[in-house]
Amino acid sequence: MKTGYVVNPVAGKRKSVELIPRIKEAAQKRGQEACLYITEGPGDAEKKAVAALSDGCRVVVAVGGDGTVNEVVNGIAESGAVMGVIPAGSGNDFARTLGIPLDFEEALECVLQGGTRSVDVGLINGRRFVNVASVGFDAQVVLETYKIKKRIRGPLAYPLGVLKTLAGYRPFAMEIETDERTIRKQVLLAAVANGVYYGGGMKIAPEAVADDGLFDVLVVEDMPRLKILRLFPMIYSGRHLSRSEVEYFRTGKIKISCEEGHINSDGEIIGSCPVEMVMHAGGITVIVPRE
């Protein structure tokens, strides 16, 4: 079997580069052909995934973080190819949701010997996402985290981004529309989730199921800075759903309007509001551990 490995060389403090010879060796031992595609910058993983398909690869593996996974999904969607994931980023939240091992050797073994699972894909202003998209405070956090990662990489970058964003925080006036309801209020953030985790292990949508055909939507209303500081640690355990300021529901389609609100899609900023999201059930097949 011919498998393409799309490797982000700067993911996870550049540790993914060190994995290349080990990937080749493991594949050769099993009689499989490993084709390596090294990305050269933002957006290139999608192009490399398309190249892998053109070269005859029917399995395309994202070796990197959630941004690399997102680009590979956009590259192979609707091709019938299967996606594998070897987590090598700082967050690896999509892998956490699907139970894909975060250890390299175990993740590689999963790619080579695992089973498959159909996973839902969200369409967001025409592009795809598989984990979480959001508008509001946390999108601002992503922008600040970008800057911090130039100096500090790893899981500490996101909490530091939260603190920096909080210093200049202001609420967002949002209109959130679904087929079932319309919400108009001052909002801290609105997160639309297919996966459970984001931000490097924060359990933003603890009840989300990646193949139920629905988004799990979290709307957090405006609150004082001190309450925000108390809220964020609760997200790591999923206890934030008990807060009165948090509204949580499911839907298959949603529109969010917000002045000056950036859109965070799988940890990457892809534009500004307004934004429309539609769920595509079973949009991608992913290699996961066998039960």
N, C-alpha and C positions, 0 to 999 in steps of 0.2 A: 504494500500500500504506500502511496506517495503522500506525504504529509508536509505541509508548509508551516514553518515556524516564523512568525513575524515578531522580531525582537526589537524592543525599544532599548537602545544602548545606554540611555541616561536614567532609566527607571531604577528606583530604589538604591540611590547612591552608586549607580553604574554597575551594580552587582549582576545585572542580567547578561552583560558581556561575558562574564566568567562562566556562564552556564552553557555557552554555545558548544564547546568541545564535549561537554558531558551529554548534551542532547544528541549529538551525532553518534557518540559511542553507544548510548543506550538504544538508539534506534537500530544501529547496525547489528547489535547483538540479537535483536528480534527479527532481523531480516527485513526491516522497513527502510524505505528511502526517505531521508530527512532533507528538505530543501530549506535553506536559511535565507531570510529576507531581513536585512538590517535597516531600520528606519533612520531617516536623516533629518527629521524635524516634525513639528506639529502638522497633523493632517496626512503625513506620509504613510502611516500604518494602514490607512484605508486603501491607498494606492498599492501598497505592497500586498495586501490581501487580494486585491483584484488581479495582480500579477501572478500570485500563487494559483488562483483559479485558472488563469490562462495557461499556466504551466502544467495543468492537469491534476492539481492537488484537490482531493475531495474532502480532506480534513485540513482546516487552517487553525493554527494555535496562536493565541495572543500571549506573548511572553513580555509582561510588563504590568502596569497598574490598570486602574479602571478606565483611564483615558485611552489606553491602547486597546482594551476590550471593546470600548465604544466604537472606535474607528474600524476595528476588524468586523464588528457586527454590520456596520454601514457598508463595508466592502463586500461582504458575502451574502447579505440578505437577499432572499428570493432566488438564490443560486442552487439551493438544495444541498449545499456543502454543510458539513458539521463543524462546529467550533470547539476547540479545546482551550483551556486556560492554564497557564503556569504563572501564578501570582509572583510578581517581582517588583511591585510598586510600594508606595508608602501606606496606601489604604487597603487595597484588595477587597473592597466591600462586596462586589458581585460574587467573588469566590466564596466569601463567608456565607452568603445567603444560600448558595447551592451546596455547601458542605465540601467544596473542593479544598484539599489540603493546602495550607500555606507553606509547608515545608517543600523545598524544591524536589527532592528525590520522590516524595510521596505524590506530589502533583504530576511529575513526569510519568510515574507509574500509572497514575489515573488516566493520563492521556493515551498511554500505550495499551492499557488493559481494561479501562473503565467501560461503563454502560453509557446510555444516552438518555436525555430527557428533553422534551419539548418545552421551551420557555417563552413566555409572552414578551412582546416587544412594543414599546410605546413609540408612537409617531408624534414628533414635536416640531411644529412648523415645517413639516416635510422631511425632517431627519429622524433618526431612530435613537432610542435609548433603552437600556435594559435594567437599569438599577433605580436611580432616583433623579427626578428633575424638580427644580424649586425656584421660587422667586422670593425676594425679600432679604432679610438679614443674613441668611447663610450664603446667598449668592455674593453679597458684599464680603463675607468672610473668605470665600474662595478667591476673590480678587486680592485680598490682603495676604492670603496664604501663598499665592503665586510669588509675591514679593519676598516673603519670609523664606521660602524654599530656596531662594538664591543664596541664602546664607546658612539656613538651618533646614536640613532634610529629615525625614522620618516623621513619626506620629506626633511629635511635639509641635510641628508647624501649625496644625489645625487649631489647637487650643490657643496658641499665641495669636493666630488670626482672629479668633473670637474676641480676645481682649482688645486688640487694636481696633476692630470694627466697633466694639461697644463704646469706645471713647468718643466716636463721632456719630453715635446712633440716633436715628430719627425713624418714626413709624412710616409705614407705607399705606396709602389709601388704596384698597383693592376692591375690585368687583370680581367675584368668582361665580361662574355659571356652569351648571350641569343640567342634565335633563330632569333632575329631581329637585333642584333648589338653586337659589341665587343668594349669595352672601355679599353684603356691602359693609365694610367696616375698616377701622384702622388695624393693620395687621403687622405682626413681627415677621412672620414668614408663612409661606404656603408651600408644602412639600407634596409632590405627587410621586408615589412610590410603587415600583414593581418588586423591588428587593426590600430586605429588612434593614440593612445597614447603610450608613454613609459616614463621611468624615473620619474614616479610619477606625470603625468599630462602634460608632454611635448607633443605637438601636432605634432609629427614627420611626420605623413602621413595624413594630414588633409582631403584628398580626398578618403581615403581608405574605402572600403565597405567590410564587413566581409563575405559576401556570393556572391561575384561576380565572383568567380573562378580565380581571378588574384592577384598576388602580386603587391603592390605599391612599387617601388624601388626609393630610394633617394641616389644619389651619390654626395658627397660634396668634391670638389677638395681642394688641399692644399692651405692654406692661412696663413698669419702672425698671431701670437698669439693675437694681439690686435683685429684683425678682428674676430677671434674665440670667444673672449669675447663678442663682439657685436652680433655675430650670435646666441649664445645659448639662450639669453632672447627672441629672436624672435620666437624660436621654440614653446614656450608656447602658442602663438597665431596662429601659422601656417604661419606667415608672411615670414618665411625663404625661401619659394618657389619663392619669387620675386627676390632673390639674383642671380647674374650672375654666381656665383660659384656653384650653386645647379642645378643638373640635375634630373628630376623626370619623371618616365615612368612606364608602367605596363607590366607584363609578367607572364607567367605561369610556367616558368622554368629558373633557373639561376645558373651559376657556378662562384665562386669567388676564385682567386688564389692570395696569398699574403704571402710573407715571414714573419714569426714570428707573424702573425696576429691571435689573439684569436677570437673565435666565441661566441657571446652572443646570447642566445636563451631564450626568455621570461624572461630576467633578470638574467639568470644563464650562467656561462661559461662552455661550453661542449666540448671544444677541440680547435684545431688550424686548419688553412687553409692547403690545399684547402677545399672548401665546395661546395656541390651541393644541391640545393633546388628545390623541385617540389611541385606544388599546388595540393591538393586533394580536389576538390570541394565538399561541403556538408559533410565533414568528421566526424562531430560530431553534435549532437542535444543538444541544451542548453536551459534551462528554462530562460525566459526573461519576463519582465512585459507585461501584456496584454495591447493592445492598446485601 
